[in-house]
Amino acid sequence: MDFWVTAKECVGICSFPNAEKNVRKHLESFVSGRSELRRKRAGTKAFEYHISVLPPDCLLYTSPSPRDYAASR
């Protein structure tokens, strides 16, 4: 199961800035050329980033709840 986040979803969590533009810059630096870790979000202009690029302290904030996991199965 894959989990993806957008810059908007990461604003203000853990060590991320409070401005979406700055969060996007951080996420882009984490991806650093690994295109398989970034994808276009369907139906929008936004990009999604695989949670594996996030710093470990941010994973607690982005991990799906057990209810979300059960619903995706």
C-alpha positions, 0 to 999 in steps of 0.5 A: 500500500502506498501513501502520498502527501501534498505540500498543502497537507504538510504545512505546519507539521513537525519541522515543515514551514507554515507556507505551502510554497516553502513546504513544496521547496522542502519536498522537492529537495527531499525528492532530489531527482528521484521522479518515482517519489513524485507524481501529479495528483489526478484532477488537480495541478498539485504534486504528491510526494511519497511519504518515504521522502519525509523526515522520520519525525513527520511520519507520525503526523502523516501515518494513516489511521487504522480506520483509513487503512481498513477502508482502503482494503 
